[in-house]
Amino acid sequence: MDFELTKSQKQIQKAAKDFAKGEFDKETLLTLEKENCFPLSIWEKASDLGFVGIHFDDEFSGAGLGLFENVLLAEAFCAKDSSAGAALMLASHGSEMLLRFGSKALKETFLPRVAEGEMISSGALGEAGTGYGVATIATTALAQKDQWIINGEKAWVTNGGDAGFYLVLCVTDPDVAPEKAMGLFLVEKETPGITVTDSGRKLGCCMVKTATLTFDNVRVPLSNLVGKKGDGFAQVEGFLNEQRIVTAGIALGTAQGALERAVAYVREREQFGRKIARFEALRHKIATMAIQVDLARLATYRAASNFDRGKISQAETHMALEAAAAAAEAVADAAIQLHGGAGYITETGVEHFYRDAKFIGIHDSNQGLRLGSIANHVIGKLKG
């Protein structure tokens, strides 16, 4: 499979790198990261340039491009700064479910506002105690006359508190199997009955808010059901398969950024009268880091390319995310080691790549879930 970028893709990649170079001001980002603030002004500029919602259809203010192009953005942004890059790439979190399954009226109302930088979105899916699975959620949505009434609690909600609307997964029929018992609902931020509780400061990706949402008799119109009643579980599974490839792109960029900083440091740092880039042990470490990044890139590009061609494989998606998440953590750790004590200092700009890598590795799934999915694909069904 040839991953030579097209002329258009190369232009998108260059534009993203140029944008990050010009807008990702180090001191500003350090302040935003320290204060747990979303990079609002940077996001607005990115939206003006068409980077947000690049995979949305033209009619919804997108560029009509694919997941592959979205991954190129994630890689370019996160290589410059993993925290700001992740925040930009997750600003439209959950909108894919509206794009893929929503009514025309809902899409026309909300998707352009996401793409044009007016509104952040969020998927409110999981709950405390359910892990990464959604089959055992307890939040309910009951139809009553001309509205749905939602009750329950969602945990670890990405962009919780910052989002203008949430795509909320609810049980609509507790008497049928979980796969047919759920619906997905668009709930606007200001709807009465929603309480947002910030989850507190995280180890990494602190520009992305995480919160618990409590729904107390929250009423939304019947038309706010996304797709059909009973399709919620399948819709979320499809979204997670797509989102994990984007997360792999975020991890890939994080690994690339850590590698670039390590290379720049060893080329300039002198020890015992010569550049440490001449020391064989360090050269081998850099080589190993480069291999890890390249393998992650191949796995991520393959998953994104196949997704755009309609060849969707959950195992392939998990392989891409596992490879990229592992590379991000290992390469960022090695970059700190190569910097020595300087790598442990925030102002050096290396340590937050490691902290962000830890977040990325658990954002959409954990390693056990990914490896289990891959093993099921490789081993297949067992008899006896």
C-alpha positions in Angstrom: 0.0 0.0 0.0 1.5 3.4 -1.1 1.1 6.2 1.3 2.7 8.9 -0.9 0.7 12.0 -0.2 -1.2 13.7 -3.0 -0.4 17.3 -3.9 -3.5 18.4 -2.0 -2.6 16.4 1.1 0.9 17.8 1.1 -0.5 21.3 0.9 -2.8 20.6 3.8 0.1 19.1 5.8 2.3 22.2 5.1 -0.5 24.6 5.9 -1.1 22.9 9.3 2.6 23.0 10.1 2.8 26.6 9.2 -0.2 27.4 11.3 1.1 25.6 14.3 4.5 27.3 13.9 2.9 30.7 13.7 0.1 30.4 16.3 1.5 27.9 19.0 3.2 30.5 21.1 5.2 28.7 23.8 4.5 31.1 26.7 0.9 31.4 25.9 0.5 27.6 25.8 2.3 27.1 29.0 -0.1 29.5 30.7 -3.2 27.8 29.1 -1.9 24.3 30.1 -1.2 25.5 33.7 -4.6 27.1 34.1 -6.5 24.1 32.4 -7.9 26.5 29.7 -9.0 25.6 26.2 -6.9 27.5 23.5 -10.0 29.5 22.4 -8.3 32.1 20.2 -6.1 29.5 18.4 -9.2 27.3 17.8 -11.1 30.2 16.3 -8.2 31.0 13.9 -7.9 27.3 13.0 -11.7 27.2 12.2 -11.3 30.3 10.0 -8.7 28.5 8.0 -10.9 25.4 7.6 -8.9 23.1 9.8 -11.8 22.3 12.1 -14.4 20.0 10.5 -12.2 19.4 7.5 -13.9 16.0 7.1 -17.4 17.5 7.2 -19.4 17.8 4.0 -19.2 21.1 2.1 -22.8 21.9 2.9 -22.0 22.0 6.6 -19.0 24.4 6.2 -16.5 21.5 6.0 -14.0 20.8 3.2 -15.6 17.4 2.2 -12.3 15.6 2.8 -11.6 12.4 4.6 -10.3 11.0 7.9 -6.9 10.7 6.4 -6.6 14.5 6.0 -7.9 14.8 9.6 -5.1 12.6 10.8 -2.6 14.7 8.9 -3.8 17.7 10.8 -3.5 15.8 14.1 0.0 14.7 13.4 1.2 18.2 12.3 -0.5 20.1 15.2 0.7 17.6 17.9 4.2 17.5 16.6 4.5 21.2 17.4 2.6 21.0 20.7 0.8 17.9 21.9 -1.4 19.7 24.3 -2.7 22.4 21.9 -2.9 19.9 19.1 -5.0 17.5 21.1 -7.3 20.3 22.1 -7.9 21.4 18.5 -8.5 17.9 17.3 -10.9 17.1 20.1 -12.9 20.3 19.7 -15.4 18.6 17.4 -15.6 15.5 19.6 -18.8 13.6 19.0 -19.8 15.7 15.9 -19.1 12.7 13.7 -22.1 10.9 15.1 -24.3 13.9 14.1 -22.6 14.0 10.7 -23.1 10.3 10.0 -26.5 9.7 11.6 -28.3 13.0 12.3 -31.3 14.5 10.5 -30.6 17.1 7.9 -32.2 19.8 10.2 -29.9 18.9 13.1 -26.9 18.8 10.9 -27.7 22.2 9.3 -28.2 23.8 12.7 -25.1 22.5 14.5 -22.4 21.3 12.2 -21.6 24.6 10.6 -21.3 26.2 14.0 -18.7 23.6 14.9 -16.7 24.0 11.7 -16.9 27.8 11.8 -15.5 28.0 15.3 -18.7 29.1 17.1 -19.3 26.0 19.2 -17.3 23.1 20.6 -19.0 19.7 20.7 -18.8 16.6 22.9 -19.9 12.9 23.0 -21.3 12.1 26.5 -21.2 8.4 26.3 -19.6 6.5 29.2 -20.5 6.3 32.9 -18.7 5.6 36.1 -18.1 1.9 36.7 -18.8 0.9 33.1 -15.2 1.1 31.9 -14.9 1.7 28.1 -18.0 -0.3 27.3 -21.4 1.3 26.9 -23.5 -1.8 27.0 -24.3 -1.3 30.7 -25.1 2.4 30.9 -27.9 3.5 33.2 -28.8 7.0 31.8 -32.4 6.9 30.5 -34.4 8.9 27.9 -38.2 8.4 28.1 -40.6 9.7 25.5 -43.4 11.9 26.9 -45.8 13.6 24.5 -43.5 15.9 22.4 -40.3 15.5 24.2 -37.7 13.2 25.7 -36.9 13.3 29.4 -33.3 12.4 30.3 -32.0 11.3 33.7 -28.7 10.0 34.7 -25.0 10.8 34.9 -22.1 10.7 32.4 -18.5 10.5 33.5 -15.2 11.6 32.0 -17.0 13.7 29.4 -14.5 15.2 26.9 -15.0 19.0 26.6 -17.4 18.8 29.5 -18.4 22.4 30.4 -16.9 23.9 27.3 -19.1 22.2 24.7 -22.1 23.9 23.3 -23.9 20.7 22.8 -23.6 17.0 23.8 -24.4 13.8 22.0 -25.8 11.8 24.9 -26.2 8.0 24.9 -29.3 6.8 26.8 -31.3 3.7 27.4 -34.7 4.1 25.7 -36.0 0.6 26.2 -34.7 -1.4 29.2 -36.6 -4.5 28.3 -34.6 -5.4 25.1 -31.0 -6.4 24.5 -28.5 -3.5 25.1 -27.6 -3.4 21.4 -31.2 -2.4 20.6 -32.1 -0.6 23.8 -30.3 2.8 23.2 -30.7 6.1 21.5 -28.4 9.0 20.9 -29.7 12.5 21.8 -28.5 16.0 21.1 -28.7 18.1 24.2 -27.7 21.8 24.2 -25.5 23.1 26.9 -28.0 25.6 28.4 -30.8 23.1 28.6 -32.3 23.2 32.2 -31.4 20.3 34.4 -27.8 19.8 33.4 -25.1 20.0 36.1 -21.4 20.1 35.2 -18.8 19.0 37.7 -15.2 19.4 36.6 -13.2 16.2 37.1 -10.1 18.2 38.3 -6.6 18.6 37.0 -5.3 15.8 34.9 -1.7 14.6 34.4 -1.8 15.6 30.8 -3.8 17.2 28.0 -4.9 19.9 30.5 -6.3 22.1 27.7 -9.1 19.6 27.2 -11.7 19.8 29.9 -13.1 16.6 31.4 -16.2 16.6 33.5 -19.1 14.7 35.0 -22.5 15.6 33.6 -25.7 15.0 35.7 -29.1 15.1 33.9 -32.1 15.8 36.1 -35.3 15.6 34.1 -33.6 17.3 31.2 -36.2 17.8 28.4 -35.4 17.9 24.7 -37.6 17.8 21.6 -38.4 14.5 20.0 -36.6 15.7 17.0 -33.3 15.8 18.9 -33.0 12.0 18.6 -30.0 11.4 16.4 -31.0 8.7 13.9 -33.5 6.1 15.0 -34.4 4.8 18.5 -32.5 1.6 19.2 -29.6 2.5 17.0 -27.6 4.4 19.6 -25.2 1.5 20.5 -24.2 0.9 16.9 -23.8 4.6 16.3 -21.4 5.0 19.2 -19.5 1.9 18.2 -19.0 3.3 14.8 -18.0 6.7 16.2 -15.4 5.1 18.5 -13.9 3.2 15.6 -13.4 6.5 13.8 -12.4 8.5 16.8 -9.7 6.0 17.8 -8.0 6.6 14.4 -7.9 10.3 15.1 -6.5 9.6 18.5 -3.8 7.5 16.9 -3.0 10.6 14.8 -2.7 12.7 17.9 -0.4 10.0 19.4 1.6 9.9 16.2 2.1 13.6 16.3 3.1 13.5 19.9 5.7 10.9 19.2 7.0 12.9 16.2 7.3 16.0 18.3 9.2 14.3 21.0 11.6 12.8 18.5 12.2 16.1 16.8 13.1 17.8 20.1 15.4 14.9 21.0 17.2 15.1 17.7 17.6 18.9 18.0 19.0 18.6 21.5 21.6 15.9 20.7 22.8 17.8 17.6 23.6 20.8 19.8 24.6 19.4 23.2 28.3 18.9 23.8 29.9 16.5 26.3 33.5 15.7 26.7 34.4 18.1 24.0 32.1 16.8 21.2 28.5 16.7 20.2 26.6 13.9 22.0 25.0 13.0 18.6 28.4 11.4 17.9 28.0 8.9 20.8 27.0 5.5 19.4 24.7 4.6 22.3 22.7 7.8 21.8 22.6 7.4 18.1 21.1 3.9 18.5 18.5 5.3 20.9 17.5 8.0 18.3 17.4 5.3 15.6 15.0 3.2 17.8 12.8 6.2 18.4 12.6 6.9 14.7 11.6 3.3 14.0 8.8 3.5 16.6 7.5 6.7 15.0 7.6 5.3 11.5 5.8 2.1 12.4 3.1 4.1 14.2 2.8 6.3 11.1 2.3 3.3 8.8 -0.3 1.7 11.0 -2.2 5.0 11.5 -2.1 5.9 7.8 -3.3 2.5 6.8 -6.2 2.6 9.2 -7.2 6.1 8.1 -6.9 5.2 4.4 -8.9 2.1 4.8 -11.6 3.9 6.7 -12.0 6.4 3.9 -12.4 3.6 1.4 -15.1 1.9 3.5 -12.8 -0.9 4.6 -13.4 -0.5 8.3 -11.8 -3.0 10.7 -12.0 -2.6 14.5 -8.9 -4.8 14.9 -6.9 -2.6 12.5 -8.1 0.5 14.3 -7.0 -0.9 17.6 -3.6 -1.8 16.1 -3.1 1.7 14.9 -4.0 3.2 18.2 -1.9 0.7 20.2 1.1 1.2 18.0 0.8 5.0 18.1 0.1 5.3 21.8 3.0 3.0 22.6 5.3 5.0 20.4 4.2 8.3 21.9 4.9 7.1 25.4 8.2 5.3 24.6 9.6 8.1 22.4 8.6 10.9 24.9 10.2 8.9 27.7 13.4 8.5 25.7 13.4 12.2 24.8 13.4 13.1 28.5 16.2 10.6 29.1 18.3 12.1 26.3 17.8 15.6 27.7 18.9 14.5 31.1 17.8 16.8 33.9 16.7 19.5 31.4 14.1 17.1 30.1 12.3 17.2 33.5 11.9 21.0 33.4 8.6 22.3 32.0 10.1 25.2 30.2 12.3 22.9 28.1 9.2 21.7 26.3 9.7 18.0 26.5 8.1 16.7 29.7 4.5 17.6 28.7 4.8 15.3 25.6 5.2 12.4 28.0 2.3 13.5 30.2 0.1 14.0 27.2 1.1 10.5 25.8 -0.2 8.9 29.0 -3.6 10.6 28.6 -3.8 9.6 24.9 -3.2 6.0 25.7 -6.4 5.8 27.9 -8.6 8.5 26.2 -10.7 6.2 24.0 -9.6 2.8 25.2 -7.1 1.1 27.4 -4.3 -1.3 26.3 -6.2 -4.3 27.6 -9.2 -3.5 25.4 -7.1 -2.9 22.4 -5.0 -6.1 22.8 -8.1 -8.1 23.4 -9.7 -6.9 20.2 -6.6 -7.6 18.2 -6.2 -11.1 19.8 -9.8 -12.0 18.9 -9.1 -11.0 15.3 -5.8 -13.0 15.1 -6.9 -16.1 17.0 -10.5 -16.2 15.8 -13.2 -18.3 17.5 -12.1 -21.2 19.5 -13.9 -24.6 19.6 -14.3 -26.4 22.9 
